Structure formats: structure tokens, C-alpha cells
Amino acid sequence: MTRWSMLAVLLAAPVSGAAQAPPSGPSEPFVVEYYYKARWGYADEFIRLFKKNHYPVLKRQMELGRIQEITAAAPRFHATEEGRWDYRVTVVWKTAAAPHEAFAEAELRRLFPDQETFKHEEQRRFEILAGHWDVPVVTVDLTRP
């Protein structure tokens, strides 16, 4: 399994729990919030590496039509350590199947010709994480009974 394949599996892993969202239809957008918690003092390095190496991959998937929207947020204030996260990246995938589709190795090499540096920096990005979790979400219509 390539590093990108491993990363794709991590990013697309389902979240377990009692109150899971109903599956999207085959043509409905699929929204996932990806949370990243960096070790103390490393949040700036994490987001720098994310912007340099992972964001271009997401943007390319948007160009290919697999992603409809990408947004990111950071908390304004601190939280307790248990509930702390540093960055939330929300991706609106075209469908629920889209995050599971293979991203061509050729595309990755085109985006990052220096694969050695890319692999090293991606490894570093994951080394400085204290936690990472993915939460598929659905909109709740509060106007309906």
C-alpha cells in the first residue's frame, strides 16, 4: 500500500458510534469534518505542512470533480485537553463513494515531483499529531417536526 493510499484510508475511515448519520444517496454530497490535534507547540508547523502537501491534493480532487468544497477552521479560544483540537477541515465530497476512490499515483507525482521531500514532510505532519478523527455529518432540519 502506498503512503497516499494509507492516508486516503485514514481520511476515509468510518466513525463508529451510537448515533451515526444516515448514508447519503448515490448522488448526494457527503460532508466530512476532519479534526487535527497537534502536540503542544506544533500547530503552526502542522498547518504549514498541511497547506504545502495535503491541501494541493485536495484542490486537485476538487478540479477533478470529486470534491465540491473545502473549508478550514481553528478555535478562537483554548479548550480542555480532552476536547482540544487545533484545526477542522471540512470537505464536501461529491458523493459518499468519492473519498474511497483511488487518487492516481501519477497525479501525486505530478503535484510533488520531489517524492522524497513529500514523503518526509507527510511523515513529519503525522508525527506531530497528538490526535486525528473524522466525523461524517449531515444537516439537521430544525424546521421539521
GUFI-413542 format. One record per residue (C-alpha): residue in one letter; x, y, z. Coordinates in Angstrom, 1 decimal. Layout:
GUFI-413542
[r "A" [X Y Z]]
...
***
This chain:
GUFI-413542
[r "M" [0.0 0.0 0.0]]
[r "T" [1.4 3.4 -1.0]]
[r "R" [1.7 6.2 1.5]]
[r "W" [-1.1 8.1 -0.3]]
[r "S" [-3.3 5.0 -0.2]]
[r "M" [-2.7 4.7 3.5]]
[r "L" [-3.5 8.4 4.0]]
[r "A" [-6.7 8.0 2.0]]
[r "V" [-7.8 5.1 4.1]]
[r "L" [-7.2 7.1 7.3]]
[r "L" [-9.1 10.1 5.9]]
[r "A" [-12.0 8.0 4.7]]
[r "A" [-12.3 5.7 7.8]]
[r "P" [-15.8 5.5 9.1]]
[r "V" [-16.6 6.8 12.5]]
[r "S" [-18.2 4.4 14.9]]
[r "G" [-20.8 5.4 17.5]]
[r "A" [-24.4 5.0 18.5]]
[r "A" [-25.8 8.0 16.6]]
[r "Q" [-24.4 7.6 13.1]]
[r "A" [-25.6 9.7 10.2]]
[r "P" [-27.8 8.0 7.6]]
[r "P" [-25.9 7.2 4.5]]
[r "S" [-26.1 9.7 1.6]]
[r "G" [-27.8 8.7 -1.6]]
[r "P" [-25.6 7.8 -4.5]]
[r "S" [-25.7 11.3 -5.9]]
[r "E" [-25.9 13.4 -2.7]]
[r "P" [-22.9 15.3 -1.3]]
[r "F" [-21.1 13.7 1.6]]
[r "V" [-19.7 16.1 4.2]]
[r "V" [-16.9 15.1 6.5]]
[r "E" [-15.2 17.1 9.2]]
[r "Y" [-11.5 16.2 9.7]]
[r "Y" [-10.1 17.2 13.1]]
[r "Y" [-6.4 17.6 13.8]]
[r "K" [-4.9 17.9 17.3]]
[r "A" [-1.2 18.8 17.2]]
[r "R" [1.2 18.2 20.0]]
[r "W" [1.6 21.3 22.1]]
[r "G" [3.7 23.9 20.3]]
[r "Y" [3.5 22.2 16.9]]
[r "A" [0.2 23.5 15.5]]
[r "D" [1.9 26.1 13.3]]
[r "E" [4.2 23.5 11.8]]
[r "F" [1.3 21.2 11.2]]
[r "I" [-0.8 23.7 9.3]]
[r "R" [2.2 24.8 7.3]]
[r "L" [2.9 21.2 6.2]]
[r "F" [-0.8 20.6 5.6]]
[r "K" [-1.1 23.7 3.3]]
[r "K" [2.1 22.7 1.5]]
[r "N" [1.5 19.0 0.9]]
[r "H" [-2.1 17.9 1.6]]
[r "Y" [-4.2 21.0 0.5]]
[r "P" [-2.9 20.8 -3.1]]
[r "V" [-4.0 17.1 -3.2]]
[r "L" [-7.5 18.2 -2.0]]
[r "K" [-7.6 21.1 -4.5]]
[r "R" [-6.6 18.7 -7.3]]
[r "Q" [-9.5 16.4 -6.3]]
[r "M" [-11.8 19.5 -6.5]]
[r "E" [-10.5 20.2 -10.0]]
[r "L" [-11.3 16.5 -10.9]]
[r "G" [-14.8 16.9 -9.6]]
[r "R" [-14.6 14.6 -6.6]]
[r "I" [-14.8 17.5 -4.0]]
[r "Q" [-17.3 20.3 -4.1]]
[r "E" [-15.9 22.5 -1.3]]
[r "I" [-13.0 22.7 1.2]]
[r "T" [-13.0 24.9 4.3]]
[r "A" [-10.9 25.1 7.4]]
[r "A" [-11.3 26.5 10.9]]
[r "A" [-9.4 26.9 14.1]]
[r "P" [-10.8 27.5 17.6]]
[r "R" [-10.6 31.1 18.7]]
[r "F" [-10.0 30.1 22.4]]
[r "H" [-8.5 27.2 24.2]]
[r "A" [-10.4 24.1 25.3]]
[r "T" [-9.7 21.4 27.8]]
[r "E" [-7.0 19.0 26.7]]
[r "E" [-9.6 16.2 26.2]]
[r "G" [-11.7 18.3 23.9]]
[r "R" [-8.9 20.3 22.3]]
[r "W" [-8.4 20.4 18.5]]
[r "D" [-6.3 22.8 16.5]]
[r "Y" [-7.8 22.6 13.0]]
[r "R" [-11.0 21.3 11.5]]
[r "V" [-11.0 20.8 7.7]]
[r "T" [-14.5 20.3 6.2]]
[r "V" [-14.7 18.6 2.9]]
[r "V" [-17.9 18.3 0.9]]
[r "W" [-17.3 15.3 -1.3]]
[r "K" [-19.4 14.9 -4.5]]
[r "T" [-20.8 11.6 -3.2]]
[r "A" [-20.2 9.1 -0.3]]
[r "A" [-18.1 7.0 -2.7]]
[r "A" [-15.8 9.8 -3.7]]
[r "P" [-13.4 9.7 -0.7]]
[r "H" [-12.9 6.0 -1.3]]
[r "E" [-11.8 6.3 -4.9]]
[r "A" [-8.1 5.9 -5.6]]
[r "F" [-6.1 9.0 -6.3]]
[r "A" [-3.7 8.2 -9.1]]
[r "E" [-0.1 7.9 -8.1]]
[r "A" [0.8 9.8 -11.4]]
[r "E" [-1.2 12.8 -10.1]]
[r "L" [0.6 12.7 -6.8]]
[r "R" [4.0 12.6 -8.6]]
[r "R" [2.9 15.4 -10.9]]
[r "L" [1.9 17.6 -7.9]]
[r "F" [5.1 16.6 -6.0]]
[r "P" [8.0 15.7 -8.3]]
[r "D" [10.3 15.5 -5.3]]
[r "Q" [8.7 12.5 -3.8]]
[r "E" [11.4 12.1 -1.2]]
[r "T" [10.7 15.5 0.3]]
[r "F" [7.0 15.0 0.1]]
[r "K" [7.1 11.6 1.9]]
[r "H" [9.4 13.0 4.6]]
[r "E" [7.2 16.1 5.2]]
[r "E" [4.0 14.0 5.3]]
[r "Q" [5.6 11.7 7.8]]
[r "R" [6.5 14.7 9.9]]
[r "R" [3.0 16.1 9.6]]
[r "F" [1.6 12.9 11.2]]
[r "E" [4.4 12.6 13.7]]
[r "I" [3.5 15.9 15.3]]
[r "L" [-0.2 15.0 15.6]]
[r "A" [-1.5 14.1 19.1]]
[r "G" [-4.9 13.1 17.6]]
[r "H" [-6.9 12.9 14.4]]
[r "W" [-10.5 12.0 13.8]]
[r "D" [-13.0 12.1 11.0]]
[r "V" [-16.7 12.9 11.5]]
[r "P" [-19.2 12.5 8.7]]
[r "V" [-22.0 15.0 9.3]]
[r "V" [-25.5 15.7 7.9]]
[r "T" [-27.6 18.8 8.1]]
[r "V" [-30.4 18.7 10.6]]
[r "D" [-33.6 20.5 9.5]]
[r "L" [-34.8 22.2 12.7]]
[r "T" [-38.0 23.4 11.0]]
[r "R" [-39.4 19.9 10.5]]
[r "P" [-41.1 18.0 13.3]]
***
